[in-house]
């Protein structure tokens, strides 16, 4: 999952709560530490406790490694859902042969 903003973190929490192992990309190391150690993202979800199945990384390639999208089709980076211009730029720069796994199964 790209982007640990409000939309990306909420969606990642939904997938993790449903039983998927989710890795989310965050640009700032302090956000990664907050998600991985405290299981919180105080800026966007101050009341939420993030599940253990949700972990964060500063490496966008690591967040996508070994993942495929729900339909098993390669994702078009120009039409990929991304909550911010920064996430869109990263999406275009990455190889989309590996897409985001959006849920269990």
C-alpha positions in Angstrom: 0.0 0.0 0.0 1.4 3.4 -0.9 0.9 6.4 1.3 0.4 6.5 5.0 -1.8 9.5 4.9 -5.4 9.5 6.2 -6.9 7.6 3.3 -4.0 5.1 2.9 -3.7 4.3 6.6 -7.5 3.9 7.0 -7.6 1.5 4.0 -4.6 -0.4 5.2 -6.3 -0.8 8.7 -9.5 -2.1 7.0 -7.5 -4.7 5.1 -5.4 -5.7 8.2 -8.6 -6.0 10.3 -10.0 -8.3 7.6 -7.0 -10.6 8.1 -4.5 -9.4 5.5 -0.8 -8.7 6.2 -0.4 -5.1 5.0 2.8 -3.1 4.5 2.2 0.6 4.1 4.7 3.1 2.7 5.4 6.3 4.7 7.9 9.0 3.7 8.9 10.0 7.2 10.9 7.6 9.4 9.1 8.9 12.5 5.7 7.9 11.1 7.1 4.4 10.3 8.3 4.1 13.9 5.0 5.3 15.3 3.1 2.7 13.2 5.4 -0.2 13.8 6.2 0.4 17.5 3.2 2.2 19.0 0.6 0.9 16.5 -0.7 4.4 16.0 -0.8 7.2 13.5 -1.6 10.1 15.7 -1.8 12.7 13.0 -4.5 11.0 10.9 -6.1 8.4 13.2 -5.5 9.6 16.7 -8.1 7.3 18.4 -7.3 4.2 16.4 -5.1 1.3 17.5 -3.5 -0.2 14.3 -3.4 -4.0 14.1 -0.2 -6.0 14.4 -0.7 -7.2 10.8 -0.1 -3.6 9.6 3.5 -2.6 9.4 5.2 0.4 7.8 8.3 1.1 5.7 10.1 4.1 4.2 10.9 2.0 1.1 8.1 2.1 -1.5 9.5 -1.0 -3.3 9.4 -2.9 0.0 5.7 -2.0 0.4 5.0 -3.5 -3.0 7.4 -6.5 -2.9 5.7 -9.8 -3.7 2.2 -8.2 -3.9 -0.4 -8.5 -6.6 -3.6 -6.6 -7.0 -7.0 -8.2 -6.2 -7.7 -8.8 -9.9 -4.3 -10.3 -10.6 -3.9 -7.8 -13.5 -0.9 -5.4 -13.7 -2.0 -2.0 -12.5 -1.6 1.1 -14.7 0.3 3.6 -12.6 -1.4 6.5 -14.4 -4.8 5.3 -13.2 -3.8 3.7 -9.9 -5.7 5.1 -6.9 -3.4 7.3 -4.9 -4.4 9.8 -2.2 -1.7 12.4 -2.9 0.4 13.8 -5.8 3.5 12.5 -4.0 2.1 8.9 -4.0 1.2 9.3 -7.7 4.8 10.3 -8.5 6.2 7.3 -6.7 3.7 5.0 -8.4 4.8 6.2 -11.9 8.5 5.7 -10.9 8.0 2.1 -9.7 7.7 -1.1 -11.7 4.1 -2.1 -11.6 4.8 -5.7 -12.4 4.3 -6.0 -8.7 1.1 -4.4 -7.7 -0.5 -3.8 -4.3 -2.2 -6.8 -2.7 -5.6 -5.5 -1.7 -6.9 -8.0 0.7 -6.7 -11.7 1.6 -6.9 -14.4 -0.9 
